[in-house]
Amino acid sequence: MNTRNGLWILLTALIMGACMQSNPHFQEDARNPEYIHRPMKQLSDVIVHDIFSPPVASRIYAYASIAAYEAALPGFSDYRSLAGQLNGLPPAPAPETGKTYCFPLAGIHAFLKVGKALTFSEDKMEAYQQELYATLDTLRVPGDVWDRSLAYGEEVAAHILAWADGDMYKQTRTYPKFSISDDPARWQPTPPDYMDGIEPHWNKIRTMVLDSAQQFTPPPPTAFNLNEESQFMKETMEVYEALQVGDQAERQERTAIAKFWDCNPYVSHHTGHVMFATKKITPGGHWIGITQIACRKAGADFMKTLEAYTLTSIALFDGFISCWDEKYRSNLIRPETVINRYIDENWAPTLQTPPFPEYTSGHSVISRAAAVALTSVLGDNFSFLDTTEEEYGLPAREFSSFLNASNEAAVSRLYGGIHYRPAIEYGVAQGEKVGEFVVKNLQLRQQLSTN
């Protein structure tokens, strides 16, 4: 090879290398909403693996989503910060002026950092981050922009985690267990594991938008009364007979609805001396899954997808606080306990009774709150096929709207044998108030000028 040809080959290689390192469209390419859908699914998988309770899972979703939203925000002028809108949230650090950032990348990084900090399986989140960043590397973001964007995501993540640190979560980890009462009207641990009441102090967690945990206190539940003609016993018998009335097709449909919306993160199975457990998505995780399905169907862009996740997760978070406040105030006995003691000692509900008091129904409250939030982002009468439970062996179900899905989620608790009807109906009303208050008091989009 002569010198001229050698220099030509070297020059060509350098030019090609420079071309490979640059991508003039990296900002646009980084706005692919799949880059937030995929990390959210990974977070759900880790939450399932780590067996977080439904209230705690809602906390993880909310802080991770808010971190992503706030870190991506400077790149989207038609959105506004949640600082000053969420209780106690100060403004996030500002990016350096005059510097180029890839803000979707900053948002993704902030999401992963907060998700990793709030879960147990940090190794799973770290391994996923490496895998995702190998994919993002194909966008050929300039090295200085990449580093600056990740650094900004780190700053915002630290900011959100510092805010989260003040929400009373750590303090409630040391509070005493719930004391069981001898009052026959009050909640007792249920089979098969007779677990202690989960998160009895959740009403002390700082709300995000609600004024307090007590803001939307529902009417009291039906008074405990064992008289056969009492309203309480009528409601109990409705639970007892829920899967006994109607023809076979109706009973099968009710059973399918109950199982589809089970969303119990830890179901134990006992066979002789052998016990094993199955892990599933939480109720909030199911609605995060619905958010993903709906955003994909709507073709929502990166920031609208983040808007949907953020608003929905905040509604879930405040919904759980509102619901748990009532659960441990009314402290009502579960149908399974009443039926086994006074009606049929061999009866078992279709679903395993969760370990906390009955009133109001958590699924009813948080499903309605999430449905209201999603409706505000993607519109009413938004039909979708809910495939969230397919990975747990359950067939997809079709819904004409988010509110339609929330109605089915609520009544599933009656069919499952774990709630009386008032917990469902008042729970839906409670969740609607929470959702409407969140939507009314959070302004994620910039107001258009009327001048």
C-alpha angles and dihedrals in degrees: 000000000000123000094254093054091045092053090047092052091047092049091048091050091050092049092048091048091051090050091050091052096053129067115175089195099053093113092055093041092052090059092074104131090217087075088069098033093057097050089047090054090049090052090052090051091052092047089054091047093049092046098228115183117249095258093047091046090055089055092054093049093048099050094042091050093047091050091052092047096049094045093050094042101089089064094056114061095186092066129071134214124264090221109120090016099072117061110272097351112141123199116287120242112280121238118247113275117242093022126113118239136176097223098186086058090050090051093050091049093049090050093052094045093052093041090052093047094052099046132067100228097070090156091061092050092046093050090049091049091055091049093048094047090052086058093045089051088071088068086071095221108186110263097241091048091048093051094044092049094050090047090053091049088052091052094051092044090053089048093053093044090052089052091047089052089069098054096094094249095122093046093052090056087073098044119111124270119262113277115233115229127219089219106117090220093059131089120276127188111268136219146304097029103010090217124189118260110281119236100348090172098049091115087071092063111107111257120229102217107354117092090232143336088266097054096104103029108171125224113279119272123258110289115260108255126157095199107122091231095048122113090239093057091046089055091047092051090050088060092044093052099036094109096033100064126075130029125306094268091053092049092048091050092051090050091050091050092049093051095043091058097036094111093168106160093208122030115175124208124201123197112170106303093342122097126182134164137219121213122214141172118282123243090257090048090054090056091047085054090051089051090055093048093048096046091051092049092048092048089235114186124233098276096040087052090052089047090055094047093045097047093043094048092049090051089050092049095051091040092059092048091050093046097045090050089061095040095062094037097055091030092191123188118251122247091243092061094047094046094047093048102042111015117023123357092196097053118114128184121245089241127044108258110247117237103255138070121295109238122107111017109244093207091052093051100044096038092056093044091051092045091053091049094049092046089056090056104036103022139248123294090030102161120205144163109242107216095162095114098045092097087058092055099263124124121245121263128211125227133187094213143352090260090052089054092048091053091054092046089054098049090045087077091062092047089047091056097238105103140043117231097256090059087056100044096041088041091057090049091048092049092048091055091048093048094046092048092051093048093045095048101041118075109191097161122066113250113251114240114252093200 
